[in-house]
Amino acid sequence: MNKTLLLIICDFLLLNLLALTRWEKAEPQRATAGPVAPVTATTASQPAVSADMLDLMRVSLEDERAAREALAAQLQSTQGSLTEREKALAQTEQQRTQLQGALATTTSNVKELEKKYSDATNEAFMTKEQLARMQRELDERKAEAERQKAELAKLERQNTEARQRIESLNVAVKVAEQEKQLLGQNLEQARTQVALEREERLKVHEQTTQLAQGVGQLAEKSTELTKEIRDNRPVNPNTIFADFLANRVQMQVTTQRRGLFSPSIRERDSQTVLVSDGQQAYALMHVSDTPFSLNVETPPNYQRITGSLASGGATVPLPELRFLALDPRVVVVPVSAETAGRLGAKVYALAAEPFKFPDVVLVRADDGRYGETTVRLDATDRRFVRVDNRITTRLFGEIAPRRGDLVFAKTGELIGIMVNNDYCAVLGDFTAAQTLPAGENVEQQDTSVVFRDLIARLLRQPDKLR
């Protein structure tokens, strides 16, 4: 519903309300109301005023009646206008319905025209594409015709050349037949020569095989001879000492025991080498290179025994110390293959033939002295050898043997260690008489028992070995 129709309805309702109101009945009630009666009673003595009031009321009533008549006329006019507007509205609605139908028809026509336009555009575009494609095909066919024409000319040239070659080949075939006959004759001769050369090559191969076997045997004998020469050639003492300097290991042992007023701590540093019996590597030392002593009547009970091995920038702790059954003054520390690798020092092998040469090389690690001296076997005990310690050796300034010196064979292998100033213990059996564990608290193990046993073993040695 639009605004115009709504205003018309509102005007119609307002006019109906004004027309149906009973204005003539309302006037007497207001004239005879309660407040008027007293005025009449009180103004009985003033008749002129009452007459004026009545005239005024009559005039007002007439005005009201005229207004009602004018309003009724206006209502009739408004009803007429409303009827005309309703007719106009009905016509407008009919026109709107017609326009909507026309609009739908027009919209349908527009869509159909758009579809036709689109179809026509597509058809035109397809026609252009077909034209372009046909033009391309025409160009391609022209190019193909030109190419076929060129190929035809090329084939004609080739055909002409082929005819010429055929004629040349015919001549060549005749020549080849003659050459074939000559080659057949030469082939027979070549086969005969090849057979002869094959026989000669087989003979040469047999001779080469025999020579190769002889060379192999000669190489084996040469290797054995080289090893034998090396084993029988003494190594210069300077070389042995230089090898020792390059592979020595620093050993440090620290002990602590109870003192009179405070703990007594002793520490010893020494230099040694690593030696192997073929199964286990050991660090070798003399008991004099440690804080221990086997020349006391009452050995102490140590509270702490610690130490380390150092070489090549690596330091490893001592796991334990073993005193050999061969001689309790010989002390070794077991070293694993991993530890030996970390230290980076050479592991010396024991001399297989320690007395192949009459001389040995003594190396004193603490003062860096070394030299050659002779050894003599001890008929009573092959585990020890006597080292030359004559006074003339000391007078001429040569090195005299001393306990703790390392003894090397002239082959560069290790023989053993000096247990005193005269005898060298020949290493081979690393069986331990006693094992002393290292640690921060070893007092409960009563190390004094271990050392009493070691001292007893030393006292049982012959006097010459003490």
C-alpha positions as CSV (number, residue, x, y, z in Angstrom):
1,M,0.0,0.0,0.0
2,N,1.5,3.4,-1.0
3,K,1.4,6.7,0.9
4,T,-1.3,8.3,-1.3
5,L,-3.8,5.6,-0.6
6,L,-3.0,5.7,3.1
7,L,-3.7,9.4,3.3
8,I,-6.9,9.0,1.4
9,I,-8.2,6.4,3.8
10,C,-7.1,8.5,6.8
11,D,-9.0,11.5,5.4
12,F,-12.1,9.4,4.9
13,L,-12.1,8.0,8.4
14,L,-11.7,11.5,9.8
15,L,-14.6,12.9,7.8
16,N,-16.8,10.0,8.9
17,L,-15.9,10.7,12.5
18,L,-16.9,14.3,12.2
19,A,-20.0,13.6,10.3
20,L,-21.4,10.9,12.6
21,T,-20.7,13.0,15.8
22,R,-24.1,14.2,17.4
23,W,-23.1,17.8,18.1
24,E,-26.8,19.0,18.7
25,K,-27.1,16.8,21.7
26,A,-24.0,18.0,23.4
27,E,-25.1,21.7,23.4
28,P,-28.2,21.3,25.8
29,Q,-26.2,19.3,28.2
30,R,-23.5,22.0,28.5
31,A,-26.3,24.7,28.8
32,T,-28.1,22.9,31.6
33,A,-24.9,21.7,33.4
34,G,-24.6,22.1,37.1
35,P,-22.4,25.2,37.0
36,V,-25.0,27.1,34.8
37,A,-27.9,26.6,37.3
38,P,-26.3,28.5,40.1
39,V,-25.4,31.3,37.7
40,T,-29.1,31.5,36.7
41,A,-30.1,31.5,40.3
42,T,-27.7,34.1,41.3
43,T,-28.3,36.4,38.3
44,A,-32.1,36.5,38.6
45,S,-31.8,40.1,39.5
46,Q,-29.8,40.8,36.3
47,P,-31.9,39.8,33.3
48,A,-29.8,41.8,30.8
49,V,-26.7,39.6,31.3
50,S,-28.7,36.4,30.9
51,A,-30.1,37.6,27.6
52,D,-26.7,38.4,26.3
53,M,-25.5,34.9,27.3
54,L,-28.4,33.3,25.5
55,D,-27.7,35.3,22.4
56,L,-24.1,34.4,22.5
57,M,-25.0,30.7,22.9
58,R,-27.4,30.9,20.0
59,V,-24.8,32.4,17.8
60,S,-22.3,29.8,18.8
61,L,-24.9,27.1,18.1
62,E,-25.5,28.5,14.6
63,D,-21.8,28.6,14.0
64,E,-21.5,25.0,15.0
65,R,-24.4,24.1,12.7
66,A,-22.8,26.0,9.8
67,A,-19.5,24.3,10.5
68,R,-21.3,20.9,10.6
69,E,-23.0,21.6,7.3
70,A,-19.7,22.7,5.8
71,L,-18.0,19.6,7.2
72,A,-20.7,17.4,5.7
73,A,-20.3,19.0,2.3
74,Q,-16.6,18.6,2.6
75,L,-17.1,15.0,3.5
76,Q,-19.3,14.4,0.5
77,S,-16.6,16.1,-1.7
78,T,-13.9,14.0,0.0
79,Q,-16.0,10.8,-0.6
80,G,-16.3,11.7,-4.2
81,S,-12.5,12.4,-4.4
82,L,-11.8,9.1,-2.7
83,T,-14.0,7.2,-5.1
84,E,-12.2,8.8,-8.0
85,R,-8.8,8.0,-6.4
86,E,-9.8,4.4,-5.9
87,K,-10.7,4.2,-9.5
88,A,-7.4,5.8,-10.5
89,L,-5.6,3.4,-8.1
90,A,-7.3,0.4,-9.7
91,Q,-6.3,1.8,-13.1
92,T,-2.8,2.3,-11.9
93,E,-2.6,-1.2,-10.4
94,Q,-3.9,-2.6,-13.7
95,Q,-1.3,-0.5,-15.6
96,R,1.4,-1.8,-13.2
97,T,0.3,-5.4,-13.8
98,Q,0.4,-4.8,-17.5
99,L,3.8,-3.1,-17.2
100,Q,5.1,-6.0,-15.2
101,G,4.0,-8.4,-17.9
102,A,5.5,-6.2,-20.5
103,L,8.7,-6.0,-18.5
104,A,8.9,-9.8,-18.1
105,T,8.3,-10.2,-21.9
106,T,10.9,-7.5,-22.6
107,T,13.4,-9.2,-20.2
108,S,12.8,-12.6,-21.9
109,N,13.3,-10.9,-25.2
110,V,16.5,-9.3,-24.0
111,K,17.9,-12.6,-22.8
112,E,17.0,-14.3,-26.0
113,L,18.7,-11.4,-27.9
114,E,21.8,-11.7,-25.7
115,K,21.9,-15.4,-26.4
116,K,21.5,-14.8,-30.1
117,Y,24.2,-12.1,-29.9
118,S,26.5,-14.5,-28.0
119,D,25.9,-17.3,-30.5
120,A,26.5,-14.9,-33.3
121,T,29.7,-13.6,-31.7
122,N,31.0,-17.2,-31.1
123,E,30.1,-18.1,-34.6
124,A,31.9,-15.1,-35.9
125,F,34.9,-15.9,-33.8
126,M,34.8,-19.5,-34.9
127,T,34.6,-18.4,-38.5
128,K,37.7,-16.2,-37.9
129,E,39.6,-19.1,-36.3
130,Q,38.6,-21.4,-39.2
131,L,39.7,-18.9,-41.7
132,A,43.1,-18.4,-39.9
133,R,43.5,-22.2,-39.6
134,M,42.7,-22.7,-43.3
135,Q,45.2,-19.9,-44.1
136,R,47.9,-21.7,-42.0
137,E,47.1,-25.0,-43.6
138,L,47.3,-23.3,-47.0
139,D,50.7,-21.9,-46.1
140,E,51.9,-25.2,-44.7
141,R,50.8,-27.0,-47.9
142,K,52.6,-24.4,-50.0
143,A,55.7,-24.9,-47.9
144,E,55.3,-28.7,-48.1
145,A,55.0,-28.4,-51.8
146,E,58.2,-26.3,-52.0
147,R,60.0,-28.8,-49.8
148,Q,58.8,-31.8,-51.8
149,K,59.9,-30.0,-54.9
150,A,63.3,-29.4,-53.5
151,E,63.5,-33.0,-52.3
152,L,62.5,-34.2,-55.8
153,A,65.3,-32.2,-57.3
154,K,67.6,-33.6,-54.6
155,L,66.5,-37.1,-55.4
156,E,67.1,-36.5,-59.1
157,R,70.6,-35.4,-58.3
158,Q,71.1,-38.4,-56.0
159,N,69.8,-40.7,-58.7
160,T,72.2,-39.3,-61.2
161,E,75.1,-39.6,-58.7
162,A,74.0,-43.2,-57.9
163,R,74.1,-44.1,-61.5
164,Q,77.6,-42.8,-61.7
165,R,78.6,-44.7,-58.5
166,I,77.1,-47.9,-59.8
167,E,79.2,-47.6,-62.9
168,S,82.3,-46.9,-60.6
169,L,81.3,-49.9,-58.4
170,N,81.1,-52.2,-61.4
171,V,84.6,-51.3,-62.2
172,A,85.6,-51.7,-58.5
173,V,83.9,-55.1,-58.3
174,K,86.0,-56.4,-61.2
175,V,89.1,-55.0,-59.5
176,A,87.9,-56.6,-56.1
177,E,87.5,-60.0,-57.7
178,Q,91.1,-59.8,-58.8
179,E,92.2,-58.6,-55.4
180,K,90.1,-61.4,-53.8
181,Q,92.1,-64.0,-55.7
182,L,95.3,-62.4,-54.5
183,L,94.0,-62.2,-50.9
184,G,93.1,-65.9,-50.9
185,Q,96.6,-66.8,-51.8
186,N,97.9,-64.4,-49.2
187,L,95.5,-65.8,-46.6
188,E,96.8,-69.3,-47.0
189,Q,100.3,-68.0,-46.4
190,A,99.1,-66.0,-43.4
191,R,97.4,-69.0,-41.8
192,T,100.5,-71.0,-42.0
193,Q,102.5,-68.1,-40.5
194,V,99.9,-67.7,-37.6
195,A,100.2,-71.4,-36.7
196,L,103.9,-71.1,-36.5
197,E,103.7,-67.9,-34.3
198,R,101.1,-69.6,-32.1
199,E,103.5,-72.5,-31.4
200,E,106.3,-70.0,-30.6
201,R,104.0,-68.0,-28.3
202,L,103.0,-71.1,-26.3
203,K,106.7,-71.8,-25.9
204,V,107.3,-68.2,-24.8
205,H,104.4,-68.4,-22.3
206,E,105.8,-71.6,-20.7
207,Q,109.1,-69.9,-20.4
208,T,107.5,-66.8,-18.9
209,T,105.6,-68.8,-16.3
210,Q,108.8,-70.6,-15.3
211,L,110.5,-67.2,-15.0
212,A,107.6,-65.8,-12.9
213,Q,107.7,-68.7,-10.5
214,G,111.5,-68.2,-10.2
215,V,111.0,-64.5,-9.6
216,G,108.4,-65.2,-6.9
217,Q,110.7,-67.7,-5.2
218,L,113.5,-65.2,-5.5
219,A,111.3,-62.4,-3.9
220,E,110.4,-64.7,-1.0
221,K,114.0,-65.6,-0.5
222,S,114.9,-61.9,-0.8
223,T,112.4,-61.0,1.9
224,E,113.6,-63.7,4.2
225,L,117.2,-62.7,3.5
226,T,116.3,-59.0,4.2
227,K,114.7,-60.0,7.5
228,E,117.6,-62.2,8.5
229,I,120.0,-59.4,7.6
230,R,118.0,-56.9,9.7
231,D,117.8,-59.3,12.6
232,N,121.5,-60.0,12.5
233,R,122.4,-56.3,12.1
234,P,122.8,-54.5,15.4
235,V,121.0,-51.3,15.9
236,N,123.0,-48.2,16.8
237,P,122.7,-47.3,20.5
238,N,121.9,-43.7,19.4
239,T,118.9,-45.0,17.4
240,I,117.7,-47.0,20.4
241,F,118.0,-44.0,22.8
242,A,116.2,-41.7,20.3
243,D,113.4,-44.3,20.0
244,F,113.2,-44.3,23.8
245,L,113.0,-40.5,24.0
246,A,110.2,-40.5,21.5
247,N,108.1,-43.2,23.3
248,R,108.9,-42.7,27.0
249,V,106.0,-42.4,29.4
250,Q,105.9,-40.2,32.5
251,M,104.8,-42.1,35.6
252,Q,103.8,-40.5,38.9
253,V,102.9,-42.3,42.2
254,T,101.7,-40.6,45.4
255,T,101.2,-42.3,48.8
256,Q,99.8,-41.2,52.1
257,R,100.1,-42.8,55.5
258,R,99.6,-41.9,59.1
259,G,102.4,-39.8,60.6
260,L,103.3,-38.8,64.2
261,F,101.5,-35.5,64.0
262,S,100.1,-35.3,60.5
263,P,99.7,-37.6,57.4
264,S,103.0,-38.4,55.6
265,I,102.7,-37.9,51.9
266,R,105.4,-39.0,49.4
267,E,105.4,-38.6,45.7
268,R,107.8,-39.9,43.0
269,D,108.0,-39.2,39.3
270,S,109.9,-41.4,36.8
271,Q,110.1,-42.1,33.1
272,T,109.6,-45.6,31.6
273,V,108.3,-47.4,28.6
274,L,105.4,-49.7,27.7
275,V,106.2,-53.4,27.1
276,S,104.0,-56.3,26.0
277,D,104.3,-60.1,26.5
278,G,102.2,-60.6,23.4
279,Q,98.8,-60.5,25.2
280,Q,98.9,-57.6,27.7
281,A,100.8,-54.3,27.7
282,Y,102.5,-53.0,30.9
283,A,104.3,-49.9,32.2
284,L,107.6,-51.0,33.7
285,M,109.4,-49.6,36.7
286,H,111.7,-50.4,39.6
287,V,110.4,-50.2,43.1
288,S,113.0,-47.6,43.8
289,D,111.2,-45.3,41.3
290,T,108.1,-45.4,43.6
291,P,107.5,-44.1,47.2
292,F,107.6,-47.7,48.4
293,S,110.6,-49.4,50.1
294,L,111.4,-53.1,50.6
295,N,114.2,-52.3,53.0
296,V,112.2,-51.7,56.2
297,E,111.4,-54.0,59.0
298,T,107.9,-52.7,59.7
299,P,106.2,-51.6,56.5
300,P,103.4,-49.0,56.9
301,N,99.7,-49.4,56.1
302,Y,99.0,-46.8,53.4
303,Q,95.8,-44.8,53.5
304,R,96.0,-43.6,49.9
305,I,97.8,-44.8,46.8
306,T,97.3,-42.9,43.6
307,G,99.2,-42.3,40.4
308,S,99.0,-41.6,36.7
309,L,100.6,-42.3,33.3
310,A,101.1,-39.4,30.9
311,S,102.3,-39.1,27.3
312,G,101.4,-37.2,24.2
313,G,99.2,-34.8,26.2
314,A,97.0,-37.6,27.5
315,T,96.9,-38.6,31.2
316,V,95.3,-41.8,32.6
317,P,95.1,-42.9,36.2
318,L,96.8,-46.0,37.6
319,P,94.4,-48.9,38.2
320,E,96.8,-51.0,40.2
321,L,100.4,-51.9,40.8
322,R,101.7,-55.5,40.4
323,F,104.9,-56.8,42.0
324,L,106.3,-59.6,39.9
325,A,107.0,-63.1,41.2
326,L,110.2,-62.9,39.1
327,D,111.5,-60.3,41.5
328,P,109.4,-58.2,43.9
329,R,111.5,-55.1,43.0
330,V,110.1,-55.2,39.4
331,V,106.7,-53.3,39.4
332,V,104.4,-53.2,36.4
333,V,101.1,-51.4,35.7
334,P,98.7,-53.1,33.3
335,V,97.7,-50.9,30.4
336,S,94.8,-51.7,28.1
337,A,95.0,-51.4,24.3
338,E,92.7,-48.4,24.5
339,T,94.8,-46.7,27.1
340,A,98.0,-47.4,25.1
341,G,96.3,-45.8,22.1
342,R,95.4,-42.7,24.0
343,L,99.0,-42.4,25.3
344,G,100.3,-42.7,21.8
345,A,103.6,-44.4,22.9
346,K,105.2,-47.4,21.3
347,V,104.7,-50.7,23.0
348,Y,108.0,-52.5,23.1
349,A,108.2,-56.2,22.3
350,L,110.3,-58.5,24.4
351,A,113.5,-59.8,22.7
352,A,113.0,-63.2,21.2
353,E,116.7,-63.8,21.3
354,P,118.0,-61.4,23.9
355,F,121.6,-62.7,23.8
356,K,122.2,-62.9,20.1
357,F,124.7,-60.1,20.5
358,P,127.2,-60.0,23.4
359,D,126.5,-56.4,24.0
360,V,123.4,-54.7,25.3
361,V,122.3,-51.0,25.5
362,L,121.6,-49.5,29.0
363,V,119.2,-46.5,29.1
364,R,118.9,-44.5,32.3
365,A,115.7,-42.5,32.1
366,D,116.2,-40.1,35.0
367,D,119.5,-38.5,33.8
368,G,119.3,-39.2,30.1
369,R,122.5,-41.3,29.9
370,Y,122.9,-44.4,27.8
371,G,125.7,-46.7,26.5
372,E,126.8,-50.2,25.6
373,T,128.0,-52.9,27.9
374,T,128.4,-56.6,27.9
375,V,126.3,-59.3,29.7
376,R,127.1,-62.8,30.9
377,L,124.6,-65.5,31.4
378,D,124.2,-66.9,34.9
379,A,124.3,-70.7,34.9
380,T,122.4,-71.0,38.2
381,D,119.4,-68.9,37.2
382,R,118.6,-68.1,33.5
383,R,116.1,-65.5,34.6
384,F,118.9,-63.1,35.4
385,V,122.0,-62.0,33.5
386,R,125.1,-60.3,34.9
387,V,125.9,-56.9,33.4
388,D,129.5,-55.8,33.2
389,N,130.1,-53.4,36.1
390,R,133.9,-53.3,36.2
391,I,135.8,-50.3,37.7
392,T,137.4,-49.6,34.4
393,T,134.1,-48.9,32.9
394,R,133.5,-46.1,35.4
395,L,137.1,-44.8,35.1
396,F,136.8,-44.3,31.3
397,G,133.6,-42.3,31.8
398,E,131.3,-44.9,30.3
399,I,127.9,-45.6,31.8
400,A,127.9,-48.1,34.7
401,P,124.8,-50.1,35.3
402,R,122.5,-49.1,38.1
403,R,119.2,-50.4,39.5
404,G,116.2,-49.2,37.5
405,D,118.2,-49.0,34.2
406,L,116.3,-50.4,31.2
407,V,118.3,-53.0,29.2
408,F,117.7,-53.2,25.5
409,A,119.0,-55.8,23.0
410,K,121.0,-54.6,20.0
411,T,117.9,-55.5,17.9
412,G,116.0,-52.6,19.6
413,E,113.8,-54.9,21.7
414,L,113.6,-54.8,25.5
415,I,115.4,-57.5,27.5
416,G,114.6,-56.4,31.1
417,I,115.4,-54.0,34.0
418,M,118.3,-53.8,36.4
419,V,117.2,-55.1,39.8
420,N,120.5,-54.1,41.4
421,N,123.8,-52.7,40.1
422,D,125.0,-56.1,38.8
423,Y,122.0,-58.1,37.6
424,C,119.3,-57.6,35.1
425,A,115.9,-59.4,35.4
426,V,115.1,-60.9,32.0
427,L,111.4,-60.3,31.4
428,G,109.1,-62.9,30.0
429,D,106.8,-64.0,32.8
430,F,104.6,-61.2,34.2
431,T,103.0,-63.3,36.9
432,A,102.3,-61.0,40.0
433,A,103.4,-62.0,43.5
434,Q,101.2,-59.3,45.0
435,T,98.8,-56.7,43.5
436,L,98.3,-53.4,45.2
437,P,95.1,-51.6,44.2
438,A,95.2,-47.9,43.7
439,G,92.6,-45.6,45.3
440,E,91.8,-42.9,47.7
441,N,91.1,-45.2,50.6
442,V,93.2,-48.4,50.7
443,E,93.8,-48.5,54.5
444,Q,91.2,-51.2,55.1
445,Q,93.0,-53.6,52.8
446,D,96.0,-53.5,55.2
447,T,98.8,-52.9,52.7
448,S,101.4,-53.6,55.3
449,V,100.6,-57.4,54.8
450,V,101.4,-57.0,51.1
451,F,104.7,-55.4,51.8
452,R,105.7,-57.9,54.5
453,D,105.2,-60.7,51.9
454,L,107.3,-58.8,49.3
455,I,110.1,-58.2,51.8
456,A,110.1,-61.9,52.7
457,R,110.4,-62.8,49.0
458,L,113.3,-60.4,48.5
459,L,115.1,-61.9,51.5
460,R,114.8,-65.3,50.0
461,Q,116.7,-64.2,46.9
462,P,120.4,-65.2,46.7
463,D,122.8,-62.6,48.1
464,K,124.1,-61.7,44.6
465,L,120.6,-60.7,43.5
466,R,119.7,-58.6,46.5
